[in-house]
Amino acid sequence: MSAVLNKPVIVPAQLEGEFKTLLSKTFSSEPDWLKEKRKEAFEKFSDSGIPTRKNEEYKYTDIRKIFSEIFTAIHNEAHDLTPNPSPLGEGSIRLVFVNGWLHKDSTLSVKLPKGVIVGNLAMDGLLNHSDLLKKHLSSDGDSLAQLNSALWTDGAFIYAPENVQLETPIEIIHISTGEKEILASPRHLIVAEKNSSLSIIENNISLDLNTKVIVNSHSDIFVEENSKVQFYRLQNDCKNVSLISSTNVIQGKNSHFDTNTVTLGSEWTRNNLSIALNGENCESHLNGLFITNGTDFIDNHTAVHHNKPHCQSNQLYKGILDGKSTGTFNGKIFVERDAQKTNAYQSSKNILLSDDATINTKPQLEIYADDVKCSHGSTTGQLNEEALFYLRSRGLSVDSARNLLLYAFANDVLDTIKIDSLRTYLEELVNKCLTPALSQGEGVKKQK
């Protein structure tokens, strides 16, 4: 496997041996086309290696740091645990994955509309629907996405046939647990055929985890003509976990895609989101909220490709940073020559509660069409002192006034969530994240 000339290539030596072992054992019963895909993906990963800060897309992200320890990609232990209660109560379909493998607490026996598939790739996908996987599993993305393409063990397989609107939300729950340093590689495939609709919630948590874990996940989402997909990603309570997520979305004519990424209490997170609007009259809404403290690190990267005319995209990412935490937002909008009548908007807004907190923002536009409406912007600052004074003059304490203003700042993103029970659950989590820091005065300059 040859490296790119004049480019330092960093590949953990352990991974190549483990990949060969997985091919000969865990992946041995897979169809030949999939094994070839895995080999091609690992070769691309080996040529590129772990991204360094010399790579512009990872300028503010030290990936080598999280891969510096010894991690194993060969793992499939049984764990006797009970996932936390669902934020949706009993009103959802649950796919539970523990360290990348389907868990017995998944609710796969739920009655579904005819033709709808909610299962896992390793069993339902490969055994019963190999043709769909062969058609839709992509090898797109950077070297970390290629690493997932080579090593993935299991993940969600969700399919809605034409003209089917699935009203029940689907939850994909990732649990990291155990005593071993592992590299988990969950893979998801979500397909909404013409005139269909889906609502999906992906939730990442750690439970009884006593060591460091890397979760390198990848999702392919196909939103076909006239279909609608709502995709919510929650990253909460991920102690000792380094989260890397790559999401590729392909939209067809007249389709609608909404996504919200809410990151609370995660120590180290990198989210890559790429959306291709490949048909006319597509609409995409990208919203994100992150709240950090201590030495937390969060990096959100988005790329929206307007490839056809009469499409619209809106991006709103907000961050609240305290302690010595670091946040990054790097958003790109590409408007191709044929994508006339494009409307594309991008906004990154951040509040720093500490002199030691850092935010790096880089909204970007790359436009090759001449009849478009596009804008981008970024703001970073502290809480408005006039607003604080006004609220205090109405009888609120300093902490209560600050909490109210911060919640109002975050609520612009929470309001875009269309599942009522999920929105209520996240509102409670956000309040819980904000209140401790304010009540203890961590990183907050109190007004006398």
Buried (B, 14 or more C-beta within 10 A) or exposed (E): EEBEEEEEBBBBEBBBEBBEEBBEEBBEEBEEEBBEBBEBBBBBBBBBBBBBEEBEBBBBBBBBEBBEEEBEBBBEEEBEBEBEEBBBEEEBBBBBBBBBBBBEBBBBEEEBBEEBBBBBBBEBBBEEBBEBBEEBBBBBBBBBBBBBBBBBBBBBBBBBBBEBBBEBBBBBBBBBBBEBBBBBBBBBBBBBBBBBBBBBBBBBBBBEBEBBBBBBBBBBBBBBBBBBBBBBBBBBBBBBBBBBBBBBBBBBBBBBBBBBBBBBBBBBBBBBBBBBBBBBBBBBBBBBBBBBBBEBBBBBBBBBBBBBBBBBBBBBBBBBBBBBBBBBBBBBBBBBEEBBBBBBBBBBBBBBBBEBBBBBBBBEBEBEBEEBEBEBEBEBEEBEEEBBEEBBEEEBEBBBBBBBBBBEBBBBBBEBBEBEBBBEBBBEBBEEBBBEBBEEEBBBEEEE
